[in-house]
Amino acid sequence: MFEDKKENKLIEGEDYYLSPEGYRVFTEKYHLKRGHCCRSGCRHCPYGFDKKTGAIKK
């Protein structure tokens, strides 16, 4: 009756790491897996988003 759903659990060291302050910092691999830019100015953004200009560099 119930479908088996693959859980989308985050994997430390692959999808994110913890900063010295204790924050989760998402990796480039995680961002690519997610498939789009969130326009938050992420440290490892593979889409080239520039938070100062609000534009994605190509």
Wavefront OBJ file of the C-alpha trace (Angstrom):
o trace
v 0.000 0.000 0.000
v 2.664 2.524 0.985
v 5.317 3.499 -1.519
v 8.932 3.373 -0.437
v 10.185 6.944 -0.563
v 13.888 7.620 -0.678
v 14.751 9.871 2.233
v 16.691 12.991 1.305
v 18.970 13.040 4.312
v 21.925 15.404 4.364
v 25.326 13.760 4.617
v 27.913 15.626 6.662
v 31.145 16.072 4.705
v 29.367 15.537 1.383
v 26.353 17.867 1.427
v 27.540 20.215 4.161
v 30.171 20.825 6.804
v 30.043 22.695 10.092
v 31.748 26.061 10.314
v 33.829 26.918 13.401
v 30.802 28.906 14.610
v 28.581 25.820 14.304
v 26.645 26.764 11.154
v 25.887 24.299 8.363
v 27.695 25.354 5.196
v 26.308 23.670 2.091
v 28.799 22.347 -0.449
v 28.827 22.909 -4.200
v 27.765 19.281 -4.626
v 24.646 19.888 -2.507
v 23.712 22.994 -4.495
v 24.060 21.113 -7.783
v 21.986 18.240 -6.409
v 19.262 20.713 -5.408
v 19.271 22.017 -8.973
v 18.723 25.761 -8.658
v 20.141 28.926 -7.146
v 18.408 30.211 -4.002
v 19.959 33.698 -4.441
v 21.149 33.834 -0.838
v 24.820 34.425 -1.598
v 25.949 30.960 -0.491
v 29.672 30.454 0.068
v 29.928 27.566 -2.433
v 27.344 28.677 -5.027
v 28.095 26.916 -8.347
v 25.654 29.188 -10.201
v 27.758 32.348 -9.880
v 25.257 34.438 -7.909
v 26.689 37.790 -6.823
v 24.891 39.034 -3.710
v 26.135 42.611 -4.207
v 24.642 42.990 -7.687
v 21.808 40.452 -7.362
v 22.795 38.876 -10.668
v 23.962 35.448 -11.726
v 27.286 35.543 -13.595
v 27.420 33.286 -16.622
l 1 2 3 4 5 6 7 8 9 10 11 12 13 14 15 16 17 18 19 20 21 22 23 24 25 26 27 28 29 30 31 32 33 34 35 36 37 38 39 40 41 42 43 44 45 46 47 48 49 50 51 52 53 54 55 56 57 58
